[in-house]
Amino acid sequence: MKRVHDDIRIVYRDDDIVVVDKPAGLTTVRHRHEAAEFGKRAQRFLPATLVDVLPALLKSKRAGKGAPQIRVRAVHRLDKETSGLLVLALTAAAESQLGRQFRGTAVERRYLALVRGKGKTERIASHLVEDRGDGRRGSSTSGGGKYAVTEVRLVEDLGDNSLVECRLETGRTHQVRIHLGETGTPLCGERIYDRPVHGKPLPDPSGFHRPALHASHLAISHPRTGKRLSWTMGLPDDMARLLKQFRAAE
């Protein structure tokens, strides 16, 4: 039986970092609260994460059984159901340096998204809180929260739907999903940020099985050499099929 981590693609690797194209359906790394709740023994019964399975994939690329154990360190995350580009550190020094880049503005991240409704080119800025009033993350209307900025660019008008590109100025949890939902163009397949506070979900005729979001572009400065590196990854098969379906319906 095929496993979701069989679809992991290693895009780039050196002694300091590895860049992968993560498939949808795979968690990046176990959250601390989850690890504490279950403990080391019980974690064996939880689904494997990207950080769990990647060392074996990287080791298989090297010669010999005596190759040293590889430790993979997550410096940022993609949601479980979001596909696309991720960089992970292979050394403590790379982890520290990349962490500084992600906390600042040195990293460039762009996402492709298929949304319901008429997408438009705009800059979305708000302060995000963990509970906007209905148990969901969202933008605060009463102050507080973490400042978040998403630059949205309309790529293609598809009639009742749109293909947009989102560039992150900040990297908050669920930022793109929240911002797109709050502007009335939630992701196809979105089931959380697809409604106003205490309101009903917006219609989603697409029937898509996950939030239609893909991390398509990533650029960093190499943590050891300082060289600027960038990678671009096209839509995964499921989103490409949905885009084709939308184009055919016009």
N, C-alpha and C positions, 0 to 999 in steps of 0.2 A: 504494500500500500504506500502510495506517495505521501510524504510528509511535507508540511509547509516549508520547513527549513531546507528541503531539497532544492528550493527555488532561489536560495540566496546566491547572488552573484558578487564575486569579489572583483571590484572595478580597479582598485589600486592597492598596492601593498609595498612597504619598505620596512626597515628595522624599527621605525618610530610609530607609524600609523597604518591603519587599514581603512579603506573606503569600500562600502558595500551598497548594493542595490537591494534593500530589504523588501521582501514580499509582504503584501497585506496578510493579516492573520497571525503575525508573529510579534510578540512583545519584545521591546528592545532590551530591557533589563528589569529585574525584579525590584519593585519599590521597597524602600527600607521598612515601611510599616508592615508590608506583606511578609518580608523575610523575618521580621521580629515575631509576627503573629504565629507563623507556622513552624519556625525553628529549622535547623539544618536537616534533621532526619525527615521531617514531614515534607520539606521542599522537594524531595525526590519524587513525590506523587503529583507535583504541579507541572503543567506544561513547560517544556524547555523554552528559554528565552534566546534571543540572538547572542547575548553574551555567554550563555551556557554552551551553545553548539559551535560557535565560531572558532574556538581554539583547536578543535579537532579538524575542522576544515582547513585551517591555516597550517597545521602540522602536517597534513597529508600532502601539502605542496612542497615540503622540505624532505630531503633525503634522510633515510635511516630511522630506525626505531629509537635511537638514542638521542634524538633531537630534544633540546630542553623544553620544559613545560611552558606554554605560552599563556600569558595572562592578558586578557582583553579588558580595557577600561572604557566604560561609556562616558562621554563628555556632553552628549545631548541625546534627546530621545525623539522618536516618531511614535505617534499613537499606534496601537496594535493594528488597527485597520487601515492605517495610512502606509502607502508604499513609497519607495524611493531612496534617495541618497543619504547615507549616514557615515560620519567619520568616527573612528574609535582609536584610542591610544593604546600603544603596545608597551610603553614605558611610563614610569612615574613622572619623569621630566616632561614628556609629551602631554600627559594628562594635565599637568599643572599649567603648561603654556597654552594649550588649547582651551582650557577652562577660562583663562583670562580673555582669550579672543571671543569666546561665546558670551561672556559677561559684558563685553564692550561692543564695538561696532565693526570689528575687523572681518567678521564672517558674513559672506553674502549667501542668502538662502532664498530660493524662489520655488513656488509650488504652482502646479497646474491643477485647476479645479473645474469640474462640470457642475453648474449650478442651475437651479430652477429660476425662471424669470429672466428679465433683461439686465444682464450685468452691465456695469459701467466703469469707466476709468475714474478712480477717486482715491483720496487718501483718507483712511479711517483711523482715528485716534480716540482712545478712551482709557479709563481706568478700570481694570478688571478685578472683580472680587469673586470669592469662592461661592457665594450664595447671593444671587441677584434679587431674591425674594421668593423663589419657588423651588429652592434646592439645587438649582443649576448655576454653573459659573456664568458670569456675564458682566456687562458694563454697569458701573455704579452710577446712580443718579443722586447720591447724597454724599459724595466725597469718599476719600480713601481708595484703597486698591492699588494695583500695580499698573503703571503707565504702559500702554501697548499701542503700537503703530503698524498698520498694514497698508502697503501701497498696492492697489488693485488696478490691473490693466485689462481692458476688454480685448480678447484675442479674436473671438469669433462669435457673431450673433447667430444663434441656431433656432430662431423663432421663439418657441416657448421656453427655451433653455439657452445657456451661454457657456462658452469656454473662456475662463479668465486665468490670468497669471497673477499671483500674489507674492510680493516681495516683502520680507520681514525686516522691519527696522528694530524690532524687539522680538524676543522669543518666549512668550508666555504660554502657559498650558492652554491648549485648545484655541489659541488666539485666532487663527484663520477661520476655524469653524464658527466661533462666536461672532466675529466681525461680519462675516458673510451672512450669517443668519439674522443678525440684528439689522442689517440693511435691506432685508426682504428678499435676499437671493441665497437661501440656504443650499448647501451641497445636495446634489442628488444622493439619495441613500442616507441622508442625515436623519437621526431619530431623537436627538437630544436638543440641539440648538436650531430647531426648525419651527419655533413658535414664540409668540410674545409671552411676557410674564403672565402666568395663570391662563394663557390662551390655548387655543387648539392648534395642532400641527398644520402647517401649510400643506396643500395637496402635493403629492409626489408621484406623478404618473410614470416616472422612469422605472420604478420597481427595482432599482439598483440595490445590491445586497450589502453595500458598505458605503460609508462617506466617500464620495468620489474625489479624493485628494491624493496628489502624488508629488513628492519632493523631487523636483526635476533638475535643479541646479544648485551646486554647492561650491563655494570658493573660500579657501583659507590661506593663511601664510604657514608654510611648513614650520612645525614647532622647533626644529633644530637648525635648519639652513636659512629660514626666513623667506625662501622662494615662494612666490605666489602660485598656487595650484588651483585649478578649477575643473569641475566635471559636470556634464549634462547628460541626463537620461530621459529618453522618450517615454511616452505613456505605456503603462503595462497593458497586457492583452485585454483585461476586462474593461478598462476605461476606453481603450481604443475601439472596442466593439460598440460601446455605448455612444461614443462620438460618431461612429459610422452610422449608427441607427438614427441619431438625431439629424444628421445631414441628409439621410435618405427620406426622412419624413417632411423635409421642407418643401 
